[in-house]
Amino acid sequence: MLQVKAQEAKIAELSKLLEGKNQALDRLQTEKRAEMESLLTGLREWIGKLDVKSDNDRSEVINGLERLAKQGNDQNGIWRVMVTASAAALQQESEYQKLKSDYDALNKQHIEKSPSFDNADARVGSKRPADCDAEPESVGDIWSAFIADVHKTGYE
C-alpha cells in the first residue's frame, strides 16, 4: 500500500513537471512562430521583387513558407535557404546603394575640383603637334643581337 502511494505521488509529481515543460514548450513555439511570421513579411517582400516566370510559382513558394511558419519549423532546409538568400540580397542592395552614393559623391567632387580637364583643348593646351611620325629604329636580326648580348655578358 505504501509503495502504491509513493508511486502515485511520484506520478503526480512527474505529471506536474511534464505539464510545466509542455507549457514552456508551447510558449517557446508560440514565440518561434511569431518570429517566423515577422521574417515571413520580409520574405514576401523580397519574393515579390524577384523576377519569376509566373505568379503561380511565386504564390506557391509564399504558401509553402507560410505553412512552415505556422508549423514553427525553422530547422527546415528550405526555410533556412530562403532566409539566408533574402538576407544576402538585402545586404547586397545596401552595399550597392552605398557604392552608388560614394560614386556619385566622387563624381561630383571631381567635376567641382577639375572642370578644366573635361575637354581635350584644356588637357593639351598650347602644345604643338609632332612634325612627323616617329619611325622605329631598325635593329636587323633580333636573334643575332640577342646572342651577341648574351656572349658579351660571359654566358656561352
Secondary structure in CASP SS format (residue, H / E / C, confidence):
PFRMAT SS
TARGET T0000
AUTHOR 0000-0000-0000
METHOD secondary structure of the structure
MODEL  1
M C 1.00
L H 1.00
Q H 1.00
V H 1.00
K H 1.00
A H 1.00
Q H 1.00
E H 1.00
A H 1.00
K H 1.00
I H 1.00
A H 1.00
E H 1.00
L H 1.00
S H 1.00
K H 1.00
L H 1.00
L H 1.00
E H 1.00
G H 1.00
K H 1.00
N H 1.00
Q H 1.00
A H 1.00
L H 1.00
D H 1.00
R H 1.00
L H 1.00
Q H 1.00
T H 1.00
E H 1.00
K H 1.00
R H 1.00
A H 1.00
E H 1.00
M H 1.00
E H 1.00
S H 1.00
L H 1.00
L H 1.00
T H 1.00
G H 1.00
L H 1.00
R H 1.00
E H 1.00
W H 1.00
I H 1.00
G H 1.00
K H 1.00
L C 1.00
D C 1.00
V C 1.00
K C 1.00
S C 1.00
D H 1.00
N H 1.00
D H 1.00
R H 1.00
S H 1.00
E H 1.00
V H 1.00
I H 1.00
N H 1.00
G H 1.00
L H 1.00
E H 1.00
R H 1.00
L H 1.00
A H 1.00
K H 1.00
Q H 1.00
G C 1.00
N C 1.00
D C 1.00
Q C 1.00
N C 1.00
G H 1.00
I H 1.00
W H 1.00
R H 1.00
V H 1.00
M H 1.00
V H 1.00
T H 1.00
A H 1.00
S H 1.00
A H 1.00
A H 1.00
A H 1.00
L H 1.00
Q H 1.00
Q H 1.00
E H 1.00
S H 1.00
E H 1.00
Y H 1.00
Q H 1.00
K H 1.00
L H 1.00
K H 1.00
S H 1.00
D H 1.00
Y H 1.00
D H 1.00
A H 1.00
L H 1.00
N H 1.00
K H 1.00
Q H 1.00
H H 1.00
I H 1.00
E H 1.00
K H 1.00
S C 1.00
P H 1.00
S H 1.00
F H 1.00
D C 1.00
N C 1.00
A H 1.00
D H 1.00
A H 1.00
R H 1.00
V H 1.00
G C 1.00
S C 1.00
K C 1.00
R C 1.00
P C 1.00
A C 1.00
D C 1.00
C C 1.00
D C 1.00
A C 1.00
E C 1.00
P C 1.00
E C 1.00
S C 1.00
V C 1.00
G C 1.00
D C 1.00
I H 1.00
W H 1.00
S H 1.00
A H 1.00
F H 1.00
I H 1.00
A H 1.00
D H 1.00
V H 1.00
H H 1.00
K H 1.00
T C 1.00
G C 1.00
Y C 1.00
E C 1.00
END
